[in-house]
Amino acid sequence: MCEACAVECAKHENDHCQECSKVCRQCAEECRRMV
């Protein structure tokens, strides 16, 4: 879910969308580490 959010937010150039994309990618990475 976080990866999908990151991809979608990255499509938009707004600063808050880019920040959301970054945070979602970090979240997805942390989830992968826990598994």
PyMOL commands that set and color helices and strands:
alter all, ss='L'
color gray80, all
select helices_A, chain A and resi 2-10+15-34
alter helices_A, ss='H'
color red, helices_A
deselect
rebuild
show_as cartoon
